[in-house]
């Protein structure tokens, strides 16, 4: 792909995204739906205006790296211990039930054991982006509903990181569990090394030059990408390395500044990532996966909410609050897209199984955004009385 072609592709992506995002906002839908729809529309299976999305997908991976880095920045180790006491049972039980349900649907439609396991893993998680984007800032920072949602989502994110790690042991390069054992050893080594460097080198540099915001910005990017590359060198993945880099910095007083300054950069790459997801959807295969995708999507939209309601009520939450939390968590996660993408890259998923996961995510994003917007306070509520920033 030539330099001019890359520039033209970026022009099409961001101009088209702006147009479809406008329509999505009028329709009370998540902007992520607009980005995926744009990929379908102008990608290889649509108008083919961007017929070589591989380079875009490679660039978009940087967005996932920054996303996981920012998630790690919000996961203070002491906060994690508190969350383990607050939401562990709810998260573990709900994840196990939906993993079993997803595995059952995959197996019933003839997918292999490995593919069914990954379909089950994809069904486990709720969307961090949808969950937080549709929550008013007042609820996020001051209301109990925001605290509970964040607790569950962060624990789910930890489970997702473990799934990404296990993906390396499910690919064809794994040999008798040796590869997985090596990865289990490599992860603690990466965590220990990152915390030591942060404590004895990085934090001293930050304290010395903390008045120069440009320098802090550069250090944050270098730290994120450096640990991501180290994770790759140790046989893990850049996504796992980026998450570890974020957690290592989470207790630093500048973590909030870093999170705010990197958010626009993350959003730039994430737009390209979700476009690549849409462009990579195998439209000819969608007819073959439509029925299992509808079943998985229906389970997320209509079974997850009452399940969360029951589990949260057993933990002492008020029924009406538990119901709202369940509805807000009633979708499949963007991490499921990453599972589909990495599963295909490592040879653990065929294209048809990957399309099944991607279509399920898209259906639940649309359905959940519409449902939450009609019932609860959100920045895109259909009722003006429910619209809250």
KEVOSE-313358 format. One record per residue (C-alpha): y, x, z. Coordinates in nm, 4 decimals, always signed. Each point is the difference from the previous one (the first is absolute). Last residue first. Layout:
N
<rec c2="Y" c1="X" c3="Z"/>
...
% end
This chain:
389
<rec c2="+1.4206" c1="-2.3971" c3="+3.0626"/>
<rec c2="-0.0958" c1="-0.3581" c3="+0.0850"/>
<rec c2="-0.0609" c1="-0.2938" c3="-0.2365"/>
<rec c2="-0.1787" c1="-0.2774" c3="+0.1861"/>
<rec c2="+0.2851" c1="-0.2567" c3="-0.0225"/>
<rec c2="+0.0502" c1="+0.0938" c3="-0.3648"/>
<rec c2="-0.3520" c1="-0.1246" c3="-0.0751"/>
<rec c2="-0.1794" c1="+0.2104" c3="-0.2619"/>
<rec c2="-0.0070" c1="+0.2962" c3="+0.2397"/>
<rec c2="+0.0755" c1="+0.3357" c3="-0.1637"/>
<rec c2="+0.1456" c1="+0.1913" c3="+0.3010"/>
<rec c2="-0.2656" c1="-0.1580" c3="+0.2235"/>
<rec c2="-0.0198" c1="-0.2676" c3="+0.2674"/>
<rec c2="-0.3303" c1="-0.1887" c3="-0.0316"/>
<rec c2="-0.1683" c1="-0.2769" c3="-0.1981"/>
<rec c2="+0.0983" c1="+0.0056" c3="-0.3689"/>
<rec c2="+0.0602" c1="+0.3751" c3="-0.0304"/>
<rec c2="-0.3242" c1="+0.0749" c3="+0.1832"/>
<rec c2="-0.2010" c1="-0.2039" c3="-0.2512"/>
<rec c2="+0.1730" c1="+0.1380" c3="-0.3103"/>
<rec c2="-0.0308" c1="+0.3629" c3="+0.1103"/>
<rec c2="-0.3638" c1="-0.0583" c3="+0.1009"/>
<rec c2="-0.1005" c1="-0.1562" c3="-0.3315"/>
<rec c2="+0.1668" c1="+0.2589" c3="-0.2216"/>
<rec c2="-0.1170" c1="+0.3013" c3="+0.2014"/>
<rec c2="-0.3440" c1="-0.1586" c3="+0.0373"/>
<rec c2="-0.0477" c1="-0.0377" c3="-0.3754"/>
<rec c2="+0.1202" c1="+0.3553" c3="-0.0708"/>
<rec c2="-0.2285" c1="+0.1529" c3="+0.2625"/>
<rec c2="-0.3014" c1="-0.1913" c3="-0.1341"/>
<rec c2="+0.0809" c1="+0.1139" c3="-0.3545"/>
<rec c2="+0.0094" c1="+0.3630" c3="+0.1130"/>
<rec c2="-0.3299" c1="-0.0242" c3="+0.1878"/>
<rec c2="-0.1813" c1="-0.1639" c3="-0.2924"/>
<rec c2="+0.1549" c1="+0.2462" c3="-0.2465"/>
<rec c2="-0.1464" c1="+0.2890" c3="+0.2032"/>
<rec c2="-0.3423" c1="-0.1665" c3="-0.0107"/>
<rec c2="+0.0252" c1="-0.0340" c3="-0.3805"/>
<rec c2="+0.1204" c1="+0.3586" c3="-0.0468"/>
<rec c2="-0.3029" c1="+0.1353" c3="+0.1843"/>
<rec c2="+0.0480" c1="+0.1179" c3="+0.3561"/>
<rec c2="-0.1303" c1="+0.3100" c3="+0.1824"/>
<rec c2="+0.0920" c1="+0.2373" c3="-0.2839"/>
<rec c2="+0.2570" c1="+0.1925" c3="+0.2036"/>
<rec c2="+0.2944" c1="-0.1217" c3="-0.2131"/>
<rec c2="-0.1338" c1="-0.3564" c3="+0.0011"/>
<rec c2="-0.0224" c1="-0.0054" c3="+0.3788"/>
<rec c2="+0.3420" c1="+0.1632" c3="+0.0199"/>
<rec c2="+0.1673" c1="-0.2793" c3="-0.1968"/>
<rec c2="-0.1960" c1="-0.2860" c3="+0.1543"/>
<rec c2="+0.0532" c1="+0.1358" c3="+0.3527"/>
<rec c2="+0.3690" c1="+0.0474" c3="-0.0816"/>
<rec c2="+0.0235" c1="-0.3587" c3="-0.1153"/>
<rec c2="-0.1691" c1="-0.1047" c3="+0.3238"/>
<rec c2="+0.2653" c1="+0.1968" c3="+0.1879"/>
<rec c2="+0.2473" c1="-0.2433" c3="-0.1576"/>
<rec c2="-0.1641" c1="-0.2462" c3="+0.2366"/>
<rec c2="-0.1731" c1="-0.3360" c3="-0.0358"/>
<rec c2="+0.1673" c1="-0.3184" c3="+0.1225"/>
<rec c2="+0.0237" c1="-0.2281" c3="+0.3033"/>
<rec c2="+0.1882" c1="+0.2236" c3="+0.2435"/>
<rec c2="+0.3110" c1="-0.2219" c3="+0.0069"/>
<rec c2="-0.2206" c1="-0.3071" c3="+0.0292"/>
<rec c2="-0.1877" c1="+0.1470" c3="+0.2964"/>
<rec c2="+0.3205" c1="+0.1045" c3="+0.1746"/>
<rec c2="+0.1364" c1="-0.3530" c3="-0.0372"/>
<rec c2="-0.3184" c1="-0.1532" c3="+0.1430"/>
<rec c2="-0.0027" c1="+0.2400" c3="+0.2959"/>
<rec c2="+0.3593" c1="-0.0973" c3="+0.0788"/>
<rec c2="-0.0899" c1="-0.3698" c3="-0.0071"/>
<rec c2="-0.3124" c1="+0.0583" c3="+0.2099"/>
<rec c2="+0.1780" c1="+0.2070" c3="+0.2714"/>
<rec c2="-0.1525" c1="+0.3465" c3="+0.0349"/>
<rec c2="-0.2492" c1="+0.0662" c3="+0.2832"/>
<rec c2="-0.2507" c1="+0.2332" c3="-0.1651"/>
<rec c2="-0.2272" c1="-0.2955" c3="-0.0804"/>
<rec c2="+0.2958" c1="-0.1533" c3="-0.1824"/>
<rec c2="+0.0300" c1="+0.3180" c3="-0.2052"/>
<rec c2="-0.3646" c1="-0.0181" c3="-0.1103"/>
<rec c2="+0.0153" c1="-0.3698" c3="-0.0873"/>
<rec c2="+0.3285" c1="+0.0279" c3="-0.1892"/>
<rec c2="-0.1153" c1="+0.3131" c3="-0.1813"/>
<rec c2="-0.3056" c1="-0.1910" c3="-0.1230"/>
<rec c2="+0.2109" c1="-0.3042" c3="-0.0856"/>
<rec c2="+0.2309" c1="+0.2172" c3="-0.2177"/>
<rec c2="-0.2758" c1="+0.2136" c3="-0.1603"/>
<rec c2="-0.2014" c1="-0.2941" c3="-0.1306"/>
<rec c2="+0.2485" c1="-0.1713" c3="-0.2306"/>
<rec c2="+0.1953" c1="+0.2710" c3="-0.1825"/>
<rec c2="-0.2408" c1="+0.2919" c3="+0.0394"/>
<rec c2="-0.3105" c1="-0.2110" c3="-0.0641"/>
<rec c2="+0.1658" c1="-0.1674" c3="-0.2978"/>
<rec c2="+0.0849" c1="+0.3418" c3="-0.1461"/>
<rec c2="-0.3586" c1="+0.1208" c3="+0.0388"/>
<rec c2="-0.1370" c1="-0.3160" c3="-0.1625"/>
<rec c2="+0.2586" c1="+0.0095" c3="-0.2793"/>
<rec c2="-0.0843" c1="+0.3649" c3="-0.0685"/>
<rec c2="-0.3724" c1="-0.0845" c3="-0.0047"/>
<rec c2="+0.0699" c1="-0.2716" c3="-0.2634"/>
<rec c2="+0.2459" c1="+0.2018" c3="-0.2114"/>
<rec c2="-0.2092" c1="+0.3163" c3="-0.0273"/>
<rec c2="-0.1491" c1="-0.0577" c3="-0.3464"/>
<rec c2="+0.3183" c1="-0.1531" c3="-0.1399"/>
<rec c2="+0.2020" c1="+0.2921" c3="+0.1347"/>
<rec c2="-0.2111" c1="+0.2519" c3="-0.1919"/>
<rec c2="+0.1899" c1="-0.0447" c3="-0.3295"/>
<rec c2="+0.3271" c1="+0.0404" c3="+0.1974"/>
<rec c2="-0.0962" c1="+0.3395" c3="+0.1422"/>
<rec c2="+0.2821" c1="+0.0403" c3="+0.2501"/>
<rec c2="+0.1352" c1="+0.3524" c3="-0.0402"/>
<rec c2="+0.3461" c1="-0.1076" c3="-0.1111"/>
<rec c2="+0.0281" c1="-0.2251" c3="+0.3043"/>
<rec c2="-0.1005" c1="+0.2778" c3="+0.2381"/>
<rec c2="+0.2262" c1="+0.2445" c3="-0.1868"/>
<rec c2="+0.2941" c1="-0.2351" c3="+0.0598"/>
<rec c2="-0.0961" c1="-0.0073" c3="+0.3671"/>
<rec c2="+0.0109" c1="+0.3798" c3="+0.0105"/>
<rec c2="+0.3236" c1="+0.0273" c3="-0.1973"/>
<rec c2="+0.1753" c1="-0.2349" c3="+0.2403"/>
<rec c2="-0.1551" c1="+0.2025" c3="+0.2823"/>
<rec c2="+0.1580" c1="+0.3204" c3="-0.1354"/>
<rec c2="+0.3539" c1="-0.1339" c3="+0.0212"/>
<rec c2="-0.0709" c1="-0.1764" c3="+0.3305"/>
<rec c2="-0.1093" c1="+0.3275" c3="+0.1616"/>
<rec c2="+0.3194" c1="+0.1726" c3="-0.1087"/>
<rec c2="+0.2063" c1="-0.2891" c3="+0.1355"/>
<rec c2="-0.1920" c1="+0.0160" c3="+0.3337"/>
<rec c2="+0.0328" c1="+0.3755" c3="+0.0476"/>
<rec c2="+0.3355" c1="-0.0070" c3="+0.1816"/>
<rec c2="-0.0990" c1="-0.2824" c3="+0.2363"/>
<rec c2="-0.3309" c1="+0.1544" c3="+0.1045"/>
<rec c2="+0.1561" c1="+0.3430" c3="+0.0418"/>
<rec c2="+0.2742" c1="-0.1393" c3="+0.2233"/>
<rec c2="-0.2593" c1="-0.1872" c3="+0.2106"/>
<rec c2="-0.2145" c1="+0.3132" c3="+0.0380"/>
<rec c2="+0.2971" c1="+0.2093" c3="+0.1109"/>
<rec c2="-0.0771" c1="-0.0249" c3="+0.3733"/>
<rec c2="-0.3499" c1="+0.1395" c3="-0.0667"/>
<rec c2="-0.2938" c1="-0.2022" c3="+0.1373"/>
<rec c2="-0.1019" c1="-0.1193" c3="-0.3463"/>
<rec c2="+0.0088" c1="+0.3467" c3="-0.1588"/>
<rec c2="-0.3737" c1="+0.0723" c3="+0.0361"/>
<rec c2="-0.0745" c1="-0.3617" c3="-0.0939"/>
<rec c2="+0.1887" c1="+0.0429" c3="-0.3283"/>
<rec c2="-0.1763" c1="+0.3221" c3="-0.0989"/>
<rec c2="-0.3376" c1="-0.1590" c3="+0.0828"/>
<rec c2="+0.0823" c1="-0.2884" c3="-0.2357"/>
<rec c2="+0.1017" c1="+0.2438" c3="-0.2747"/>
<rec c2="-0.3257" c1="+0.1930" c3="+0.0371"/>
<rec c2="-0.2051" c1="-0.3200" c3="-0.0236"/>
<rec c2="+0.1806" c1="-0.0962" c3="-0.3213"/>
<rec c2="-0.0343" c1="+0.3524" c3="-0.1434"/>
<rec c2="-0.3784" c1="-0.0310" c3="+0.0335"/>
<rec c2="-0.2616" c1="+0.1810" c3="+0.2094"/>
<rec c2="-0.1702" c1="+0.3114" c3="-0.1420"/>
<rec c2="+0.1914" c1="+0.2492" c3="+0.2119"/>
<rec c2="+0.2184" c1="+0.0907" c3="-0.2999"/>
<rec c2="+0.0877" c1="-0.3682" c3="-0.0471"/>
<rec c2="+0.1080" c1="-0.0310" c3="+0.3622"/>
<rec c2="+0.2080" c1="+0.3139" c3="-0.0428"/>
<rec c2="+0.1668" c1="-0.1599" c3="-0.3003"/>
<rec c2="+0.0907" c1="-0.3071" c3="+0.2059"/>
<rec c2="+0.1148" c1="+0.2299" c3="+0.2818"/>
<rec c2="+0.2423" c1="+0.1652" c3="-0.2428"/>
<rec c2="+0.1100" c1="-0.3271" c3="-0.1615"/>
<rec c2="+0.1063" c1="-0.1514" c3="+0.3318"/>
<rec c2="+0.1460" c1="+0.3202" c3="+0.1432"/>
<rec c2="+0.1965" c1="+0.0766" c3="-0.3165"/>
<rec c2="+0.1371" c1="-0.3538" c3="-0.0130"/>
<rec c2="+0.1009" c1="+0.0106" c3="+0.3679"/>
<rec c2="+0.1478" c1="+0.3484" c3="-0.0321"/>
<rec c2="+0.2110" c1="-0.1089" c3="-0.2959"/>
<rec c2="+0.1381" c1="-0.3035" c3="+0.1843"/>
<rec c2="+0.0676" c1="+0.2077" c3="+0.3115"/>
<rec c2="+0.1916" c1="+0.2510" c3="-0.2152"/>
<rec c2="+0.2095" c1="-0.2726" c3="-0.1593"/>
<rec c2="+0.0792" c1="-0.1358" c3="+0.3459"/>
<rec c2="+0.1563" c1="+0.3245" c3="+0.1183"/>
<rec c2="+0.0784" c1="-0.0705" c3="+0.3654"/>
<rec c2="-0.3664" c1="+0.0430" c3="+0.0974"/>
<rec c2="+0.0065" c1="+0.3693" c3="-0.0921"/>
<rec c2="-0.1278" c1="+0.1661" c3="+0.3185"/>
<rec c2="-0.1861" c1="-0.3023" c3="+0.1305"/>
<rec c2="-0.1760" c1="-0.0492" c3="-0.3343"/>
<rec c2="-0.1032" c1="+0.3635" c3="-0.0211"/>
<rec c2="-0.1430" c1="-0.0135" c3="+0.3507"/>
<rec c2="-0.1846" c1="-0.3246" c3="-0.0763"/>
<rec c2="-0.1681" c1="+0.1562" c3="-0.3020"/>
<rec c2="-0.1278" c1="+0.3200" c3="+0.1573"/>
<rec c2="-0.1749" c1="-0.0343" c3="+0.3365"/>
<rec c2="-0.0545" c1="-0.3756" c3="+0.0384"/>
<rec c2="-0.0305" c1="-0.0977" c3="-0.3654"/>
<rec c2="-0.2184" c1="+0.3007" c3="-0.0830"/>
<rec c2="-0.2332" c1="-0.0777" c3="+0.2900"/>
<rec c2="-0.0142" c1="-0.3732" c3="-0.0796"/>
<rec c2="-0.0826" c1="+0.0646" c3="-0.3668"/>
<rec c2="-0.2702" c1="+0.2559" c3="+0.0827"/>
<rec c2="-0.1710" c1="-0.2327" c3="+0.2476"/>
<rec c2="+0.0037" c1="-0.2935" c3="-0.2428"/>
<rec c2="-0.1279" c1="+0.2103" c3="-0.2910"/>
<rec c2="-0.2799" c1="+0.1496" c3="+0.2099"/>
<rec c2="-0.0919" c1="-0.3456" c3="+0.1319"/>
<rec c2="-0.0289" c1="-0.1223" c3="-0.3629"/>
<rec c2="-0.1954" c1="+0.2990" c3="-0.1346"/>
<rec c2="-0.3003" c1="-0.0487" c3="+0.2283"/>
<rec c2="-0.0539" c1="-0.3616" c3="-0.1078"/>
<rec c2="+0.0592" c1="+0.1102" c3="-0.3590"/>
<rec c2="-0.2756" c1="+0.2595" c3="+0.0226"/>
<rec c2="-0.2381" c1="-0.2621" c3="+0.1369"/>
<rec c2="+0.0859" c1="-0.2325" c3="-0.2898"/>
<rec c2="-0.0716" c1="+0.2739" c3="-0.2554"/>
<rec c2="-0.3311" c1="+0.0872" c3="+0.1634"/>
<rec c2="-0.1091" c1="-0.3659" c3="+0.0085"/>
<rec c2="-0.2868" c1="+0.0585" c3="-0.2401"/>
<rec c2="+0.2219" c1="+0.1250" c3="-0.2815"/>
<rec c2="+0.3342" c1="-0.1681" c3="-0.0667"/>
<rec c2="+0.1403" c1="+0.0808" c3="-0.3467"/>
<rec c2="-0.1047" c1="-0.3409" c3="-0.1292"/>
<rec c2="+0.2584" c1="-0.1701" c3="+0.2211"/>
<rec c2="-0.0794" c1="-0.1687" c3="+0.3291"/>
<rec c2="+0.0924" c1="+0.2908" c3="+0.2290"/>
<rec c2="+0.3531" c1="+0.0308" c3="-0.1360"/>
<rec c2="+0.0397" c1="-0.3717" c3="+0.0430"/>
<rec c2="-0.0669" c1="+0.0517" c3="+0.3698"/>
<rec c2="+0.3457" c1="+0.1523" c3="+0.0438"/>
<rec c2="+0.1665" c1="-0.2912" c3="-0.1740"/>
<rec c2="-0.1975" c1="-0.2357" c3="+0.2246"/>
<rec c2="+0.1155" c1="+0.1922" c3="+0.3086"/>
<rec c2="+0.3613" c1="-0.0314" c3="-0.1166"/>
<rec c2="-0.0520" c1="-0.3726" c3="-0.0437"/>
<rec c2="-0.1248" c1="-0.0274" c3="+0.3575"/>
<rec c2="+0.3200" c1="+0.1672" c3="+0.1185"/>
<rec c2="+0.2030" c1="-0.2401" c3="-0.2132"/>
<rec c2="-0.1849" c1="-0.2899" c3="+0.1606"/>
<rec c2="+0.1111" c1="+0.1276" c3="+0.3385"/>
<rec c2="+0.3570" c1="+0.0138" c3="-0.1256"/>
<rec c2="-0.0247" c1="-0.3495" c3="-0.1444"/>
<rec c2="-0.1322" c1="-0.1515" c3="+0.3220"/>
<rec c2="+0.2718" c1="+0.1513" c3="+0.2179"/>
<rec c2="+0.2751" c1="-0.0765" c3="-0.2520"/>
<rec c2="-0.1028" c1="-0.3657" c3="-0.0100"/>
<rec c2="-0.0075" c1="-0.0213" c3="+0.3806"/>
<rec c2="+0.3446" c1="+0.1569" c3="+0.0372"/>
<rec c2="+0.1516" c1="-0.2202" c3="-0.2682"/>
<rec c2="-0.1317" c1="-0.3178" c3="+0.1628"/>
<rec c2="+0.1420" c1="+0.1129" c3="+0.3339"/>
<rec c2="+0.3530" c1="-0.0218" c3="-0.1246"/>
<rec c2="+0.2757" c1="+0.2566" c3="+0.0096"/>
<rec c2="-0.0446" c1="+0.2623" c3="-0.2696"/>
<rec c2="-0.2110" c1="-0.1601" c3="-0.2681"/>
<rec c2="+0.1034" c1="-0.3543" c3="+0.0809"/>
<rec c2="+0.3680" c1="+0.0873" c3="-0.0314"/>
<rec c2="-0.0665" c1="+0.1978" c3="-0.3180"/>
<rec c2="-0.1569" c1="-0.3061" c3="-0.1571"/>
<rec c2="-0.3704" c1="+0.0398" c3="-0.0910"/>
<rec c2="-0.0900" c1="-0.0406" c3="-0.3667"/>
<rec c2="+0.0397" c1="+0.3731" c3="-0.0723"/>
<rec c2="-0.2047" c1="+0.0874" c3="+0.3094"/>
<rec c2="-0.3186" c1="-0.1899" c3="-0.0795"/>
<rec c2="+0.0308" c1="+0.0448" c3="-0.3764"/>
<rec c2="+0.0377" c1="+0.3794" c3="+0.0294"/>
<rec c2="-0.2616" c1="+0.0430" c3="+0.2712"/>
<rec c2="-0.2453" c1="-0.2122" c3="-0.1966"/>
<rec c2="-0.3057" c1="-0.1216" c3="+0.1867"/>
<rec c2="-0.3204" c1="+0.2043" c3="+0.0067"/>
<rec c2="-0.3701" c1="-0.0714" c3="+0.0113"/>
<rec c2="-0.0504" c1="-0.1384" c3="-0.3533"/>
<rec c2="+0.0348" c1="+0.3453" c3="-0.1583"/>
<rec c2="-0.2710" c1="+0.1342" c3="+0.2304"/>
<rec c2="-0.2335" c1="-0.2801" c3="-0.1089"/>
<rec c2="+0.0672" c1="+0.0810" c3="-0.3661"/>
<rec c2="-0.0647" c1="+0.3645" c3="+0.0886"/>
<rec c2="-0.3348" c1="-0.0847" c3="+0.1589"/>
<rec c2="-0.0874" c1="-0.2257" c3="-0.2948"/>
<rec c2="+0.0712" c1="+0.2870" c3="-0.2411"/>
<rec c2="-0.2225" c1="+0.2348" c3="+0.1991"/>
<rec c2="-0.2798" c1="-0.2588" c3="+0.0219"/>
<rec c2="+0.0227" c1="-0.0727" c3="-0.3714"/>
<rec c2="+0.1658" c1="-0.3148" c3="-0.1324"/>
<rec c2="-0.2153" c1="-0.2952" c3="-0.0957"/>
<rec c2="+0.2214" c1="-0.2982" c3="+0.0761"/>
<rec c2="-0.1670" c1="-0.0739" c3="+0.3341"/>
<rec c2="+0.0378" c1="+0.3657" c3="+0.1024"/>
<rec c2="+0.3772" c1="-0.0112" c3="-0.0464"/>
<rec c2="+0.0309" c1="-0.3318" c3="+0.1821"/>
<rec c2="-0.2101" c1="+0.1286" c3="+0.2901"/>
<rec c2="+0.1926" c1="+0.3263" c3="+0.0233"/>
<rec c2="+0.3273" c1="-0.1929" c3="+0.0114"/>
<rec c2="-0.1324" c1="-0.2216" c3="+0.2780"/>
<rec c2="-0.1342" c1="+0.2945" c3="+0.2005"/>
<rec c2="+0.3303" c1="+0.1874" c3="-0.0345"/>
<rec c2="+0.1770" c1="-0.3222" c3="+0.0941"/>
<rec c2="-0.1958" c1="-0.0352" c3="+0.3212"/>
<rec c2="+0.0303" c1="+0.3679" c3="+0.0931"/>
<rec c2="+0.3759" c1="+0.0051" c3="-0.0610"/>
<rec c2="+0.0567" c1="-0.3133" c3="+0.2087"/>
<rec c2="-0.2081" c1="+0.1363" c3="+0.2887"/>
<rec c2="+0.1564" c1="+0.3478" c3="-0.0065"/>
<rec c2="+0.3593" c1="-0.1195" c3="-0.0305"/>
<rec c2="-0.0188" c1="-0.2699" c3="+0.2674"/>
<rec c2="-0.1915" c1="+0.2240" c3="+0.2382"/>
<rec c2="+0.2375" c1="+0.2939" c3="-0.0404"/>
<rec c2="+0.3255" c1="-0.1952" c3="+0.0251"/>
<rec c2="+0.1679" c1="+0.0712" c3="+0.3322"/>
<rec c2="-0.2023" c1="+0.2847" c3="+0.1545"/>
<rec c2="-0.0114" c1="+0.2030" c3="-0.3199"/>
<rec c2="+0.3646" c1="-0.0817" c3="-0.0575"/>
<rec c2="+0.1000" c1="+0.1739" c3="+0.3226"/>
<rec c2="-0.1943" c1="+0.3119" c3="-0.0962"/>
<rec c2="+0.1648" c1="-0.0076" c3="-0.3435"/>
<rec c2="+0.3440" c1="-0.0245" c3="+0.1568"/>
<rec c2="-0.0731" c1="+0.3234" c3="+0.1866"/>
<rec c2="-0.0973" c1="+0.1694" c3="-0.3293"/>
<rec c2="+0.3126" c1="-0.1340" c3="-0.1787"/>
<rec c2="-0.1079" c1="-0.1772" c3="-0.3175"/>
<rec c2="+0.3244" c1="-0.0714" c3="-0.1840"/>
<rec c2="+0.0074" c1="+0.3440" c3="-0.1654"/>
<rec c2="-0.3611" c1="-0.0525" c3="-0.1088"/>
<rec c2="+0.0997" c1="-0.3086" c3="-0.1962"/>
<rec c2="+0.2778" c1="+0.2041" c3="-0.1602"/>
<rec c2="-0.2463" c1="+0.2702" c3="-0.1102"/>
<rec c2="-0.2390" c1="-0.2663" c3="-0.1270"/>
<rec c2="+0.2712" c1="-0.1501" c3="-0.2193"/>
<rec c2="+0.1169" c1="+0.3454" c3="-0.1118"/>
<rec c2="-0.3499" c1="+0.0867" c3="-0.1237"/>
<rec c2="-0.0340" c1="-0.3424" c3="-0.1613"/>
<rec c2="+0.3246" c1="+0.0575" c3="-0.1863"/>
<rec c2="-0.1194" c1="+0.3435" c3="-0.1123"/>
<rec c2="-0.2987" c1="-0.1746" c3="-0.1548"/>
<rec c2="+0.2513" c1="-0.1689" c3="-0.2295"/>
<rec c2="+0.0529" c1="+0.3246" c3="-0.1889"/>
<rec c2="-0.3692" c1="+0.0167" c3="-0.0853"/>
<rec c2="-0.0028" c1="-0.3694" c3="-0.0920"/>
<rec c2="+0.3030" c1="+0.0464" c3="-0.2278"/>
<rec c2="-0.1803" c1="+0.2888" c3="-0.1690"/>
<rec c2="-0.3104" c1="-0.2136" c3="-0.0511"/>
<rec c2="+0.1980" c1="-0.3011" c3="-0.1276"/>
<rec c2="-0.0413" c1="+0.0887" c3="-0.3683"/>
<rec c2="+0.0721" c1="-0.3151" c3="-0.2024"/>
<rec c2="+0.3388" c1="-0.0823" c3="+0.1475"/>
<rec c2="+0.1294" c1="-0.2467" c3="-0.2571"/>
<rec c2="-0.3576" c1="-0.1238" c3="-0.0296"/>
<rec c2="+0.1139" c1="-0.3668" c3="-0.0192"/>
<rec c2="-0.2776" c1="-0.0977" c3="+0.2404"/>
<rec c2="-0.3294" c1="+0.1816" c3="+0.0569"/>
<rec c2="+0.1543" c1="+0.3489" c3="-0.0296"/>
<rec c2="+0.2928" c1="-0.0834" c3="+0.2302"/>
<rec c2="+0.3099" c1="-0.2070" c3="-0.0777"/>
<rec c2="-0.1023" c1="-0.3325" c3="+0.1565"/>
<rec c2="-0.2743" c1="+0.1123" c3="+0.2399"/>
<rec c2="+0.2218" c1="+0.2744" c3="+0.1438"/>
<rec c2="+0.2874" c1="-0.2478" c3="+0.0279"/>
<rec c2="-0.2249" c1="-0.2398" c3="+0.1922"/>
<rec c2="-0.0799" c1="+0.2784" c3="+0.2491"/>
<rec c2="+0.3699" c1="+0.0728" c3="+0.0557"/>
<rec c2="+0.0897" c1="-0.3682" c3="+0.0306"/>
<rec c2="-0.2793" c1="-0.0631" c3="+0.2522"/>
<rec c2="+0.1326" c1="+0.2893" c3="+0.2093"/>
<rec c2="+0.3357" c1="-0.1756" c3="+0.0098"/>
<rec c2="-0.1595" c1="-0.2620" c3="+0.2226"/>
<rec c2="+0.0450" c1="-0.3580" c3="-0.1142"/>
<rec c2="+0.2589" c1="-0.2648" c3="+0.0820"/>
<rec c2="+0.0134" c1="-0.1205" c3="-0.3645"/>
<rec c2="+0.3693" c1="+0.0940" c3="-0.0261"/>
<rec c2="-0.0890" c1="+0.3358" c3="+0.1527"/>
<rec c2="-0.2825" c1="+0.0491" c3="-0.2504"/>
<rec c2="+0.2301" c1="-0.0801" c3="-0.2941"/>
<rec c2="+0.2461" c1="+0.2663" c3="+0.1148"/>
<rec c2="-0.2867" c1="+0.2429" c3="+0.0562"/>
<rec c2="-0.1111" c1="-0.0669" c3="-0.3587"/>
<rec c2="+0.3358" c1="+0.1166" c3="-0.1359"/>
<rec c2="+0.0358" c1="+0.3008" c3="+0.2313"/>
<rec c2="-0.3608" c1="+0.1029" c3="-0.0636"/>
<rec c2="+0.0591" c1="-0.0136" c3="-0.3757"/>
<rec c2="+0.2974" c1="+0.2323" c3="+0.0327"/>
<rec c2="-0.1942" c1="+0.2257" c3="+0.2356"/>
<rec c2="-0.3214" c1="+0.0194" c3="-0.1994"/>
<rec c2="+0.1519" c1="-0.0009" c3="-0.3486"/>
<rec c2="+0.2422" c1="+0.2803" c3="+0.0847"/>
<rec c2="-0.2787" c1="+0.1988" c3="+0.1676"/>
<rec c2="-0.2105" c1="-0.0366" c3="-0.3160"/>
<rec c2="+0.2904" c1="+0.1062" c3="-0.2219"/>
<rec c2="+0.0572" c1="+0.3105" c3="+0.2145"/>
<rec c2="-0.3712" c1="+0.0860" c3="-0.0133"/>
<rec c2="-0.0057" c1="-0.0529" c3="-0.3767"/>
<rec c2="+0.3025" c1="+0.2254" c3="-0.0421"/>
<rec c2="-0.1693" c1="+0.2741" c3="+0.2029"/>
<rec c2="-0.3097" c1="-0.0257" c3="-0.2148"/>
<rec c2="-0.3311" c1="-0.1531" c3="+0.1093"/>
% end
